[in-house]
Amino acid sequence: MNKLLRVYCPALVLLTLMGYLASVVHAQEPAETAKEESAEAAAKGETPPQPPLDKGDNAWVLTSSALVLMMTAPGLAMFYGGLVRKKNVVNVFMQCFFLMGLNTVLWGLFCYSLCFSGSSPYIGDTKMFFMQGVQSTWDESAKAVVTPQFPMLTIPYLTHMLFQGMFFIITPALIVGSFAERMKFSTMVVFMILWDFFVYCPLCHWVWAGGIFAYNTDNGIAGGALDFAGGTVVHISSGISALVCALFMGKRVGYPTEPMPPHNLTYTLIGAALLWVGWFGFNAGSALAADGIAASAFCNTHFSAAAAALAWACMDWLRTGKPTLLGAASGAVAGLVCITPASGYVTPMASLIMGAAAGVVCSLACSVLKPKFGYDDSLDVFGVHGVGGTLGAILTGVFATRAVQDVGGTHKLLGALEGGPILPAQLVAAFGTWALAIVATLVILVVLNATMGLRVSQDEERQGLDLTQHNEEGYIFV
């Protein structure tokens, strides 16, 4: 553990310092002027000029990419790993780490293109398969290197691809917590590949690439929804799919009659803290620039996590007479989930309200809703991400304000508190995501159950997945 901290903490500090220094050293005026000229040209119906590449923006988004990758491992791996029994910790770590490799390869080969290319309202095309038009190329006639640039942004395509790829890694990894301690590793791999193609790629295109949920486009239903950093794309999709997995696969052997407490809450707290820090890249990085919107998202992220950690801990205090570390850690994550879609659109005071609401509502989902209906969502993925993500998407439609970001278009007055019309579109996007996740996940599970089988045997489950799936143990006592 000490070695892990010695490696990651200095690396995190160095990456953050590099991003800060690059932002300070590089002058921002040319990029800001170009953005203003682009807005003026667009308002006149003219083709806006392409803004120049900005070193500060590029440094910040690259730094954010590293922060988001850290959220999967060690962040999510340790958060989940501490919550399972010790005979399954290696399996959870391996699932998270393996997905870092698998989804990186899929993203580069196919999925970035399916998410972000083309003009279809439903799915991207194949133009950027195998990184075509994304990486730098050599122009023989001009004797020069040609660097593609994402339209109207000040970062290269390559930086955008890397940043979005980190979201692609962590989103399916979140689902792991719902079937922890009982799914075959081989089935998990195939499930995630299919889920990537049939849930994540279409949904990402719908929300962030001009699809049917995209804000202020001709394709957007009800004018389109606001999702700054992934309330629908990441959290609702994974949380609802997690619930489907838990219901379809059934309970763990011995649940709920046998005690199944977390085996190492110190792991869980360290994981939660790493997620909290990494989330600054997740949300503030989604501004895709080192600007005021990034600062707003950064602040809102921190405030919401803090309020939710206090709220959930207090809920435990009221319910059991004692505040719990698990409650505080889970609350912080719930607050981070809830603020994600709103982080670039609301004020800090609104983020405190949203965080407190997430701490209370998600706590009730895990402590009251789950026991009442009896499903075994092992690590409360639905209660935190499904419920928290849905709450965040709805509250974005309440608290979004032009004081933070004037996105213009059909929703010039944004949230309901300002008399804006965005709330119906938020509901459409949230529950449209529910529908896609439920149907696609159920179909995938039915097919895999009939072909590969989903669960390990009862004997293997009792022995633990560390030995039966990987022939390794997390702890060897001599």
Buried (B, 14 or more C-beta within 10 A) or exposed (E): EEEEEEEBEEEBEEBBEBBBEBBEEBEBEBBBEBBEEBEEEEEEEEEBEEBEBBBBBBBBBBBBBBBBBBBBBBBBBBBBBBBBBBBBBBBBBBBBBBBBEBBBEBBBEBBBBBBBBBEBBEBBEEEBBEBEEBBEEEEEEEEEEEEBBBEBBBBBBBBBBBBBBBBBBBBBBBBBBBBBBBBBBEBBBBBBBBBBBBBBBBBBBBBBBBBBBBBBBEBBBBBBBBBBBBBBBBBBBBBBBBBBBBBBBBBBBEBEEEEBEBBBBEBBBBBBBBBBBBBBBBBBBBBBBBBEBBEBBBBBBBBBBBBBBBBBBBBBEEBEEEBBBBBBBBBBBBBBBBBBBBBBBBBEEBBBBBBBBBBBBBBBBBBEBBEEEEBBBBBBBBBBBBBBBBBBBBBBBBBBBBEBBEBEEBBEBBBBBBEBBBBBBBBBBBBBBBEBBBEBBBEBBEEBBEEEEBBBEEEBBEEBBBBBBBEEBBEEEE
